[in-house]
Amino acid sequence: MAPWLSIVIPARNDAEALARTLDHLQRLPDMHGAEVIVAAAGDPAGTARAVAGRARLLQPDGSTRAELMNAGAADARGEVLFFLHADSFPPADALALIARTLADPRAVGGAFEHRFAEPVWSLRAITWINRVRYRLTRNYYGDQGHFVRAPVFRALGGYRPLRLMEDLDFAQRLKRRGRSVLIRTPLITSGRRFLARGPWRTFFFIVWLLARWTLKLDTERYAEKWRGPANRTPGTPHPERATHAPTRSHATRSKILVTGATGFIGREIVARLLAADRPLAVLARGRDGAGARTRVAAALGDAAALERVEIVEGDLGALDAGLDPVDLRRLRERVETVIHCAGDTSFAPDTLAPYLAGHVEGPVTLLRALAPGRLARWAHVSTAFVCGDRAGTVGEADGDVGQRFHNAYERVKLAAETAIREAGRAAGVEVSVLRPSIVVGGAPATAGGNPSNLFFTFIRLLATLAQWPGDAGVRLRIEAAPRAPFNIVPLDYVAAATIALAERPGAAGGTFHLVVRDAPTQAAMLAMLGEHLGARGLTLVDAATAPLADPSPLERRVARMLEPYRAYLTQDVRFDDAAAATVLTACGVARPTLAPAEVHHLITLALHGPVPVSVAASDAAR
């Protein structure tokens, strides 16, 4: 069945913006009646990755916007053509609005109201000035989303082969064919060209071009000045301004904002983003007399790297009073992606109100605060153990199925997932939820690092036992679920997967288990540890069928050490990760394993890596 609407997107060296626009289109209702065609020039590999099978991709000859749009229209099958720039987002009911407009046989086409995405006062002023112009003249620019009946478009000869003002020329010819209708619902478009060159400087340049066009003077020779070279991404620093104002140009680059940068997972993510030279901001709070900058510096351990990070002081537990208005305005202008790792990992908080504020209310407030700006994506790090006390296989899409929870942490994490998804839907922000199992790796002395530090402490204990004489008769029995999977996952995989999923078009709106799919059983893991360390006399007893009787002092000590995580050692649960595997394989992120070589690496890290002060002190006290 042929589509009734063909959405044609011209893109020139603009894969990043194109991916966001395609993400947005996928969320629109009634898209089953539409086709999407991308007519692209430049960066074929990046464009193909951005399209990712979500549109028909053309690589026609020519690189001007008129040439690309005409090529897309020639391949279109729809009765109506809708031309959409690669950095523009139509309203949620755009297709219904177009259909309703063209139900009037006198209407031949039209465009949408225009609004810039960035909450910059100069762009808002320019928006209102521009509205007066096009409401009076019905001469619409291309970033308003031209739509037209396909026969009318072809009768007009499409867009004329102009390098500049092709949109204005088409709008003027269209209104002479019939009613050209303005839909008063805004289409949101990026103001990056204006910001890169200076909003008012750009505005007055356009006014000057418009005056020349009206007087029928040549505008073509200024195309290079407006469009830039064919190999330059729209909105990147303009050659003239790059020489005179590099700081302003750099300020328009989008940033990733990371919360929880001083924690276990967050600091690894920040280190990887810095290594990739990604523009980065972190939200951190002062604590125990140390300011946010001091805490981030201690977490990164690299003074040079600190100079490449924008540090914003704020407390998610009291965000309404904890974020400076100037900081908020700057973040709105630059942040497109948030990776949220922050949150108190205590199982039993002393006071519930600040715990809920940090996990639920604070992130929701932050999302809502940033949504009026450039924010497009929110990657929310949760935990696989929102499954509570379930047994068997847990699916990635599983949420509240009536499960009981082991602790407040699990319950609040699930509540946070629900709240942030609802806030994202209301604000038009894509939310992906990432659920790692128990993360292990080199961990700081923070609550988030406790599980890994405990696991490493256990490895060091086994190494000590391995030094005892062979005939000492040392045995160690531990209550667990011997045949259940040992659900740990390496930190480096969690960090790499989180970064990949945070900006991957195919991950938008998804929930992903970050786990070792074929995890060894608890008995197999203990056997590998014992073999690598040379420790003998290690046994797991099934807590469900044969609880430990007459424990030795050593066994009682180990039981006390493991008590906070006893529920997880006795739980037989498996986490499906089919969705995560599909997307991450496409991203080139290898799935983790816990084979003997990987276990040996963890042992080496435990025995020879840095030991957090609090862990070393607690070991010494025992």
N, C-alpha and C positions, 0 to 999 in steps of 0.2 A: 504494500500500500504506500503510495507516494505521500510524502509529508506535505502539509499545507503551508509550512513556513520554513524557509532556509535562512539560517543565521550565518552570515559571512564575516569572518574576522581576518582583517589584514594584519600581518605581523612581520616586522623587520628587525632582526636581531633582538628579539624581545621575549625570550622564552620564559623568564621568570614571571613577568606580568601576565603572559598568556596562560600559564598554568593556573594562576589565581582566578582568572576570568573563567576558564573552563571548570574549575572547582565550583565557582558560583553558579554557573549555568546548570550543573548537575543537580543542584538543590531546587531549581525552579519547578513548580508544578506544570503539568501539561506538556513537558518536554517530549513525551512519546509521539506527539504530532509534529515534531520539528526535527530538522537535521542541522548539523553544525559543520561548517566548512572553514578550514584555516588555509588561507593563501599566504604563503610565507616566502621571505627572502632573507638569506643570511642565516648562519648558525644552524645548519640542517640537523646536526646531532642533538643540540639543545632543544630545538623546536620539537623534534620527534619525541624526546623524553617528556616534554611538557604535554604534548597531545596524548600520548600513552593510550591510543586507541579510542579516545573519546570524541574524535572528530575525523572527518575526511581531510587529509593533509595534501595540499597541492604545493608544488614548488615551481611556479610559472616563471617565464622570462620576465625581466623587468623588476624594478624594486620600488617604484613610486606607489603611493597608496592607491591612486586611481587604477594603475595597472593591476595591482593585487586584487582590488575589489571587483574589477571587471572580470578577471580570471575566475574568481570564486562564483560570481553570478552566472558565468557561462556554464559552470558545472552544476548549478543548483537545479533542483527538481521541484521546489516549492512554488505555490501560487503567489506567495508574498516573500519578498526579500527584506531581511533585517540586517543592516550593516552595523557592526559593533566593533569599536576599537579594542585593541588587545589589553588595555588598561582600564576598561570600563565595566560597570556592574549595573545591569538593568534591574528595575524593581521586581519584587517577588511575583507580582501579577502582570508582568510585562506582556506575556503572550496573550492573556485574556484581554488586556487593554488594547492591543493592536487589533485583535479580532473584532472587538466591539467597535473600534473606530472605523474599520473597513466594512462593517455591516452596512454603513451608509454608502450606497452606490456612487454618490457624488464625490466621496473621498478617494483620492488616488494614492495618498501616502502621508508622511509627516515625520515627526520626531518627538523626543521627550524633553521635558524640562531638564535643565542642566544644574548640577551641583558638584563642586569639588569635594574630594574625599577628606582632604586635610583641613583640620580646624584652625586655619591661619586667618587672622582678621583681614589681611589684604586680599586673600583669595575669596573670602566671603563678600567683600565689597565689590570685587571684580564680577562675581557671580550675579549680583543684583544689577550692576550696570549692564551686563550682557543681556539679562532678562528683559530689560526695557527695550533694548535693540530688537531682539528676535520676536518679542510679542507684538511689536509694532509692524515689523517688516515681513515676518514669517520666512526670513532667510536664516536657515538653521545650519550650524556647524556640524561637522561629522561626529564630534564627541557627544552629540545629543542623540545619536542612534537613529540614523535615517531608516525609515521603512517605506516600502513602495510596492505596489502591485507589480508582479514580474512582467506582464505584458506592457505596462506603462514604461517600466525601466528600459525594456528592449526597444520600445518605440522611440524613446528619447536618445537612444544610442549609448546608454550607460553613462559612466563618468567620462568626461572629456580627458584626453591625455595631457593633463596639466600637472606640473610638479608642485603647484601651490594653488590654493583656493578652489580646488576641484569640488569640495563639498559645498561651498557657497554658490558656485556656478550651477551645480545640480539642483540645489534647493530653489534657486531662482527659476530654473526651467520647469521644475516640477509644479510649482504653484500656478504656472500658466496653463497646465493641463487639467487642473481641477482643484478640488479642495485639498489643501495641504494642512493637516491638523496638528496642533500642538497638544500633546498629552501632558497634563499638568502634574503628573507624578514624576519626581526627579529620577534621572539616570545619573548614577554616581561615577565620576571619572577622576583619574589621578591628576593632581596639579604639579607633577614632577618637573615638567618643562618650565613652568613658571618659577618654581622654587630653585631650579638649577641655574637659571639666568637672572633671577630677581623678578618678583611678581609684577611690579609696576613698570620696570624696564621692558618686560615682555609684553605687558598689556599695551603700552604705547607704541611698541613696534607693530603689534597687530592692528591698532587703530590707523597707523600710518599706511600699512598694507591695504586695509579696507578703503582708505581714502583713495589710494592709487587705483584700486580695482574699480571703484565707483566712477572715477574720472577716465576709466579705460586706458590707464597707463600700464606699462609693463610691470608685472610682479614676478614673472618667472625667474628673473636673474637673482632674486632673493631667496629662492627655494633652498639653496645650500645653507644659507644663513639660518633659515627656520628649521628645516628638517635635520641638518647636519649631514656629515658623510654617511654613505650607505652602510658602512661597517660599524656605526656607532649606535649603541642602545639608546632609545629615547629617554630623556631625563637624566642622562649622565652628564658630568660637567661639560659645559659648553666651552669650546676652545678659547673664546675671548675672556671668559670669566675665570678659566682655570689658571691663567697667568696672573690675574690681578687679585683674585679672591678665592684661593684654594680652600680656605677654612669653610666658607659658606657652601661650596660645592660638596665638600665632604659631609657637611652636616645633613645633607638631604639623603644620604644612603640609609637604607632601611637597616634596622638593628634587631637582634634577638635579645629579649629580656629573659634572664634566668633568675628565678627565685630559689632560695636555699643554696646559694653558691658556697657557703661556708660548711655545708654538710657533706655527708659521705658521697652521695651520687652527684650532687650539684657541683662540687669542686672538680670532679672528673670531667663532667660535661663542659664546664668553663675552660678547663685546660685544653680539651680537644678543639673547642671552637676557636680559641686563641691560636692554636697550632695551625688551624686552617685559615687564619687571618680574617675571621668573620667579625664585622662590627658588632660590638657586644655591650650590653648594659646589665648590671646585676642589682637586684633589690636586696638590701641587707639591713639589719638592725644593729644598733649598739647594744652591748651586753656586758655585764660585770665590769663596768668602768671603761670598757674598750669601745671606741667608735666603730662605725660600719667599715670605714676604710682600713682600720687596723685589723679587724677580724678577717676581711677579705684578703689582705696582704698575708696574714698568717696562714690562711687556707691555701693560697696559691704558692707561697714560698718563692716568689719570683718578682722582684721589685721592677724589673724591666717590663714584665707582662702587665703589671698593675697599671702602667701608664697607658695601656691600650684598652682599658676597661672603664666605662662610665659607671661610677658607683653612686647609687641613689639610696639614701637612708630612708627607711620606712619599716613599719612593723605591721605585718599582715593581721596581727591580733587587734590592731587599733588603727586601721588604714585610713579611716575618715579623718583622723586627727594626726596621722603619722606621715603623710606625704606632702611635701611642699608644693604649692600651686605652680611654681616655676618649673619644678622637676616634672610635675604631671603634664604640663603643657609641652615640654620638650619630648617626653616619652610619647605623647600622642602623635607628635609630628614625625617620629622616627621608628617606633616599634611596630613591626608587622607580625612578629611571632613571639609568643611567650612559652617558655619551658618552665613549668611549675613543679619544683622539687621540694619546696619548703613544707614544714609541718612537724609538730612534736610527735615523736615516735613512741612515747611512753604508752605502755599497755593500760596503766591505771593512773590517770592524771589526778593530782590532788584536788584540782578545781575544774569543773567541767566547762564553765562559761568561756574562759580564755582558750581552752582546748578547742571548743567548737568555733570560736572566732578565728583562730589560726587556720583551721582545716577547711571550714565551710564559708563563713561570712566574709573573711578577709579575701580569699581568692575571687569570690563572686563580686565583691566591691571593686577589686582591681580590674577584673574583666570589664565591668560596666564603666569604670572610669576611663579605660583606654579605648573602648569600642568606638566612641565618636571620632577617633583619629584614624591611623592607618592599620590598626590591629585587624588581622585577617584570620590568624590561627592561634590556637591555645592547645599545647600538649600537656596533659595532666598526668603526672606520675602518681599512681595509686599503689595497690598491692594485689597480688593474686589471691591473697587470703581474705578478700572481701567475701569469698565463698563461705566463710565461717567454718562450721564443723562438718560440712558435707564430706561424703566419701565418694569414691569412684571418679569418673571423668567430669571435669567442669569445663563448659564451653566458654569461649571468649565473650559471647554475647550475653551470658548469664549474669543477671543482676540480683534483685531481691526475689528469691523464690521461697521465702519463709524460713530460711536457714537461721539457726542459732549461732551466736558469735562467741568466740573465746574471750574477747576483751573489748574494751571501748574503742581501741584503735581500729579494729576491723569494722565495727559498726559505723564509726564516724567517717572512715574512708569511703564506704559505700554511699553514705549520705552526701559526701562532698562530690562524688562523681555525678549523682543525680542533680544536685544544685548547679554545678558548673555547666552541665549539659543544657539545663533549662535556661540559664543565663545566656549561654552562647546562642541558642536558638532565637531568643528574644532580640539579641543584639546583632544577629547576622554574622557571628564569629564561629568558624569551624572549631569544634572541640574533638580532639582524639584522646582516648584514655589508655594509658600504658600501665600494665599490671605485672611488675616483676615478682618472682618468688623471693626467697631469702637471698639477698645479694651478698657476695663475699669478695673480698679483695683487700688491698691495703687501706685500712680505715682509720679515720681520726678518732679521738676520744670524745665522740659525741653520741647522743642517744641513737642516731641513725646508724652509727657504726657498731653498735653493741652486738648484733647477731654475728657479724663477721669477726669481730674481736673475740667473741666467745668461742667461735669455731676455731680460730687460730690459737686461742689459749688451750683448747682441748688438744690440738695437734702438739703443742709444746709439752703438755702433760704426758702424752703418749711417748714423745721423744725422751722425756726423762725416765719413764718406766722402762724404755728399751735399754737404758744404761745399767739397769739393775742386773746383778748376777743371774745367770740362767736358772740356777737352782733355788732362787729365792722364793719361789712359789707364789709370785705375784699374779693375781688374777683380777680382772675388772669386768663386772657384769653391769649392763646398762639396760634399763627398761625402755623399750621402743616398739616399733612395728617393723620387724626385720624384713618383711617382704614388700613393704611400702617403698615408693620412690623417695630418695633423699633429695628434697626439693630446694637445692641451692642453684644459684646462677652467677657466673663471673661478672664482676663490675665492669670490665672493659666492654663486654657484649651489651650490657644494659645501657651504658653511655653511648656507644656507637649506634645502637638501635633507636634510642630516644632521639638523637639528633637527626637520623635519617627519617624517622616517622613524623617528626615535628613539621617538616616542610614538604613531605611527599604527597603529591596530589591524590594518589590512590588510598592514602591513609585518612583522608578527611572524614570525620564523623565516626571513625572506627574504634573498636576496643581490641587491645592486643595483649596477649600473654607473652611476657619476656621470660622464657624459661628454658631449661634443658629438656627437650621433649622426651628423649630416651634416657632419662636420668637413671643411674644405677640404684638398686635397692639399698636400703640402709645397711643391710648385712654386707653387701658387696662393697660399699664405700668403706665400712670399718675394716674389711679385709684388705683393701688396697692401702689404707693408711698404715695398718699393722705391717704389711709386707714392705712398704717403702721405708718405714722407720725401724723395722726389726723388733717390733713390740709383739710379745706373745701373751696368751692368756686373756684375749679380748673376746667378749661374748655379748650378743644382744639377746635379751629375753623378751618374749612377747608379753607386753603389759596387759593385753586383753585376756590371755589364756594362762599365763604362768608368771604372775607378778613376783618380783624379786623378794626372796625370803632370806632372813638372817644376813643383811648386808654387812660388809666389812667397813672399818672406818674410812678407807679410801673410797669405797663405793658410795657411802653416805655423803662424803665430800663432793664427789662428782655429781651425785643426784641433786645436791643443793645448788651446785653451779649451773646445772641444766634446767632447774625447776621452772624459770620463766618461759622456757620454750618446750616444756614437756608435752603440751597439747599438740605441738607440731611434730614431735618425734613419734607420737602414738597415732597420728592421723594418716590414713591410707587414701591419698587423693592424687589425682593426675590432672594436669592442666593441658588442654588442647591448645595448640598454637598455630593452627592451619592458616588463619588470616595473616598473622605476623610473618610466618614463613614465606607466604606468597609475596607480600610486599617487600620484605627485607631481601629476599633473593634477587628481586629486580633492582634493588638498591646496591647490590654487591656486598651486603653484610652477611658474613658466614654464620650459620647457626652453631651454637656452642655445643660442646660435648664434655663429658666428665670421664673420659678414658684415662688409663693409667698415666699418660704423659701430662694431661691437664691436672690431675690430682698431684703429681710430683711438683708441678709448678706452684700449686697452692701451698704445698708443704714447704717449699723453698721460700716462698713469700712469708709464711708464718715464722720460720726459724731464722731467716736472715734479713727480713725487711724491718723497717722501723716499728718499734713497739710503742703504742700510745701510752702516755705517762700514767693515766688512770689504770690501764690494764696492768702495766708493769708493777704498779704499787699494790694492786689487789692481789696479784700473783705472789708478791713478796710477803704479803700479810697472811697468806694461808699456810 
